[in-house]
Amino acid sequence: MIQSMTAFARESAEIEQGTLTIELRSVNHRYLDCSFKLPDELRALEPKLREYAGAILARGKVECLLRLQAQQAQTEALHIDTARLDALLAATGIIQKQLGSLAPISPLEVLLFPGICSAQETSEEQLQKEALSLFSKALENMQQNRCREGEKLATLVLDRMTLIEAEVNATRAILPALMQHQRDRIIHRIANLQIEVDQGRLEQELVYMAQKADVDEELDRLDAHLGEVRHTLKQGGPCGRRLDFLMQELNREANTLSSKSQSATTTQSAVELKVLIEQMREQIQNIE
């Protein structure tokens, strides 16, 4: 399918650490250029995220913003190692007897002793796994948006191509009459001058003039390029650069048609062709 390089996607999920949100923005670019804004806990994920994006996208400037909004502080369950606590209390009892001290033991001091109390630690590996999963979902959503937008762009290009083909056919249809009119006008002017001319030389000049004004070749090449554009759009995939090259070739033929023009009709037709080609080129700039 034809894909646009302009799209947006946003996904969020509630995880153990809080709310994880990913925003993806994509605009047209000559190649694939990804930039990431990640929280400190997920900076190590950037190479993997870049790899995921490169596997799906071919072109475009992609900006990824990933936010982790931590939950409000909550009282977490504390785990007390009772075996270590018993050993610690037994040791302190022995010390109290040896010193003869009757000062009570502070419970907070006991809790601060290494190994007595511990809280459940957040798994960094699990956080990264959930971030990758959410990024993949956002990336898939953005690709679907790019496909929908690309379908619209392809339709706009095909509509302009239909108008160009109609203009080419109309120009081709009137060419014989224009050439005959130009020949008759020159012969009539010579007759009005009432001078004798070499008929053989006159015919040679008329043939030479007709060859200079002949645009059949340019019209044929326009048809060929239009056919290639249709084939490329039908084939799909990352084809923006190829289509842009074909626009250059179409514009080249339209310019040649304009330079060879011998009448206001063909001049106007060449101008209309260049306008339609430029409209197509503007749309193709956004195709991947």
Helices and strands as residue ranges (DSSP letters): E 7-15, E 18-27, E 32-37, G 40-45, H 46-56, E 60-70, E 78-80, H 82-99, H 107-112, E 117-119, H 124-193, H 199-213, H 216-235, H 240-259, H 264-284
